[in-house]
Amino acid sequence: MIVTALKEGLEDYARSKSDKIVNTTKVTVIRQGKELCIEAAFIAPGDLVIVNNASDVPCDLVLLHSSASEGLCFVNTANLDGETNLKTVFVPSNYDYVSLELDKQLGSIVCEQSTPDLYSFNGRLEFDDASSRDAIPLSIENLLLRGVRIKGQGRVIGCAIYTGMSTKLQLNSRYTGNKSASSEQYINKFIIALIVGMVVVVLILYLIERQKARDVYPAVYYLGELPDYNAVWQIFEDFLSFLILFNYMVPISMYMNIELYRVFGALFMKSDLFLYDAETDQPCGVNASNLNEDLGQINILFSDKTGTLTKNQMIFLKCFTGGRNYQLENTRLYCPTTEERLELNTMEPEVRDFFEALALCHTVDILEPNVEGTDEKQSEHDSLITSDIISRYQASSPDEKAILEGCARLGLIFKSIDNNTLHLNLLKQGSSDVQEFQYERLQVLEFSSDRKRMSVIMRDENDVLWLYSKGAETSILPRCKKSAQITQVDEQITEYAKEGLRTLAVARRMLTESEYAAFVSALNNANIQLTNRKELIEQCYETIEVELDLLGATALEDALQDNVDQTLVALQEAGVKIWVLTGDKVETAFNIGMACKHIPPAAEVHFLINLTDPAELSARLKQIENSLNSDGKKLPTALVIDGITVAALLMHMPKEFADLALRCKAVLCCRLSPLQKSEIVMLIKKSGKHITAAIGDGANDVSMIQEAHIGIGIPGREGKQAARSADYAIAKFDMLQRLLLVHGHYNTERLAFLVLFYCYKNIIITGCMALFQVYDLFSATSVYNDLYLWLFDIIYISFSFTYLAMSDKHYSENTLLRFPGLYKGISHNQLTTWKTFIIWILNGALQMLIIFYFAYWVLYDNNVVFKHGQTADFSTFGTMLIMVLVLVGNIKVFLVSHYMSYLNFAFIVLSIIAFMLSTYLYNLGSGNTLYHVYNQFLSSLPMWLYIIITTVACLVPDFLMKAVNDMFLEPALRKNRESKKSNLPKSLAA
């Protein structure tokens, strides 16, 4: 228990050190015009905080000044939302920090109470009454959140508004409680069973002892005057004596061995080279070693899609515009219909307008160029694209960056942005001619999950106003003018989605000055509101994003992770049901699911899309249930649900939904929010019948990862927050197969053996003491010398079976990977059922009877067993028992092992030698009851015959069972596995 406390204490101390580092970080603040260096814990609202480049923001700040000339700064939000693409935060418009005096009050910030919403903030900057300046609206694009990191600027200055526990980051943190392994349930059950058994034995022996005290003791005159056995203190003393004697039946010391097993299990995973990714220098991370054995008990796996099953590396692959489908091939557009390869600058205006919209409708920023040159000589085109432009694009969305990279390869380059003026270059392939364009960006109509689109308002060189929009087709197409092109684009987007591509629709419209003026007036009015600001702003957006001219659609590829299909198939064969929870659209997610074998090719797929009515939901669930119950049904069933339907199911009929979904081979949930992911995991987890695991790579997966029984994080392109919040971290999804099927299998088997063997050996040693009470008038006397009781658990047997419990391998690693079905044999804690526990206990009881009564019969008629005619005494009897106990226990370790290494064999031999040596040295001392007992014991032929015969008699049943298993049962199972493998396709069988 001390070892367990030390382990938990060290983990708590490490967390405390981490907290202290954050709270004592030195920051610079401006108070009364002076710069002061204080600890981050003492920042107060209203302080002006200075944050330097590459530093983390210590609290929520309104950005007031940036060293950048454009009044902006780039931030990395990987610690907050998991995204590695830089985002832009702006100084409030029409605000001049430099012109104000630092030793005077700058004004006041009025804002709403802090909320957990990372994407919403409403406030305004008000000036003194003497100033004639109007209040300046503040929004989320002016807010530096705690946890983000400043990139690219010398320093920035912001006003602290939310500090400490009020920051948005802290409000998003929640206590998830301590996770405990399912093994604790059967360990506790076995411990309780042994405690109950101990109490029953003690009670029986005590009652018999009371009967002897009444009937026998008075007749034995030489015992002298007898105590009052009916006195309360005497009753308590007698009962407690038995309880202390038989406390060895309860394996309390087992918990220390379990902690050692878990520490070494974590070490094995961390040092597994197959779980190490050389590219990222990322080994397997273990943050919760107490869950090691549950890696072999997983029944339901919840997985994110983007970045987990896919690489989250977007490639602009195809587009549809001007009535034709095009594929991007390096610097040209390939039209499959006409088999032409065309350059962008030679194509019709409609196509150029489409790509021009893509190059303008975004929020991508460009970092300052690297002053260090390159020795390689490149063409102007290659230099601009490869080293000078694309490498410096910083986008909040990988989709936007991929689109701009595609445009740049075709020759339309987003070159720079200066004070909201965008500069585009159109290159002619094979020529040095460059056509330049300038656009003034007037407004950005931000993307939101509700709007599913974003827009920008631009003024071109001819002073014409344009509104460009891009987003989901369900959001863009209804806002376009009626035309035949809408149907064409919609059909092509559907085709793209069937190929598993991510799609966007693109449109634009021309604006008049009066329309724009009315829009700006309404938007400014909405921006200064503190209540319902978001809704009012979106209403303004709705009024102008109408009557759009549809330009076309884009298709981006998010490639699958390496070996993801083989991993999913293996896990499904292992009996793990896989639920993919994603925010992607149904068509894209479904086709990714088909491509990665999550949904079997021959599966019967049921779709639940846009259903909210409880009656309709109930009818559809009943219909699917009837299909599952139909006679002769052999096809697997897959269930595809969208976020709207999930919300309705969780509200109206969660149990029915869970019961039905658990019967399906695969479940795919689309358009989910992070909260919905967590709610689904919680729903299945609370059923109490399944061990769940969740795997993801982004901060939006953290709630799901923390909610599951086991959380597995992948430190991917979206940051490392998921890996840090998880119980285990792996570099790639395909490593999950080895983590579960190999390490999960080994950890489950090893802990099961450790617990069962501990119970078994305690039954043997305490059983002999219980039998001895029959022959010592139930006097609560131990048959063993104190030395044996002290060292039995520590040296005589503990090392040999504990090492086996940390290293045994029933099957080789290759076998476990080749035959995932072996995982089913250990799930649901099948290795530690009551039946298995009783078999081990009965085996111990049988060996205990053999050991005790063989010794009893040796000494019963004639106890003159030593070579000089001496008789065996009480100490000899106890030594006879413990000698065979040590031999039987250690040799049984040898018999039950599946993987006997030289070191393990050495532990067995050394444990036996340690017993003999310690007993021999102890019996040399004249001041103990074993004085010269062991010397005579070793020189006695009857004693050696007893040891050999008794040991053989105890282990013959174990040996016969092992022989039968090795000769008949294992070959039959192996043949069955091979036949199943031969029925698989060759690609999967390999």
Buried (B, 14 or more C-beta within 10 A) or exposed (E): EEBBEEBEEEBEEEEEEEEEEEEEEEBBBBBEEEEEEBEBBBBEBBBBBBBEBEBBBBBBBBBBBBBBEBBBBBBBBBBBBBBBBBBBBBBBEEBEBEEBEBEEEBBEBBBEEBEEEBEBBBBBBBBEEEEEEEBBBBBBBBBBBBBBBBBBBEBBBBBBBBBBEBBBBBBBEEEBEEBEBBBBEBBEEBBEBBEEBBBEBBEBBBEBBBEBBEEEBEEEEEEEEEEEBEEEEEBEEBBEBBBEBBBBBBBEBBBBBBBBBBBBBBEBBBEBEEBBBEEEEBBBBBBBBBBBBBBBBBBBBBBBBBBBBBBBEBBBBBBBBBBBBBBBEEBBBBBEEEEEBBBBBEBEEEBBBBBBBBBBBBBBBBEEEEEEEEEEEEEEBEBBBBBBBBEBBBBBBBBBBBBBBBBBBBBBBBBBBEEBEBBBBBBBEEEEEBEEBEBBBBBBBBBBEEBBBBBBBBBBEEEEBBBBBBBBBEBBBEBBEEEEBBEBBBEBBEBBBEBBBBBBBBBBBEBEEEBBEBBBEBBEEBBBBEEEBBEBBBEBBEEBBEEBBBBBBBBBBBEBBEBBBBBBBBBBBBBBBBBBBBBBBBBBBBBBBBBBBBBBEEBBBBBBEEBEEEEEBEEBBEEBBEEBEEEEEEEBBBBBBBBBBBBBBBEBBBEBBBEBBBEBBBBBBBBBBBEBBBBBBBBBBEEEEBBBBBBBBBBBBBBBBBBBBBBBBBBBBBBBBBBBBBBBBBBBBBBBBBBBBBBBBBBBBBBBBBBBBBBBBBBBBBBBBBBBBEEEBBEBBBBBBEBBBEBBBEBBBBBBBBBBBBBBBBBEBEBBBBBBBBBEBBBBBBBBEEEBBEBBBEBBBBBBBBBBBBBBEBBEEEBEBBEEEBEBEBBBBBBBBBBBBBBBBBBBBBEBBEEBBEEBBEBBEBBBEBBBEBBBEBBEEEEBEBBEBBBBBBEBEBBEEBBEBBBEBBBEEBEEBBEEEEEEEEEEBEEEBEEEBEEEEEEEEE
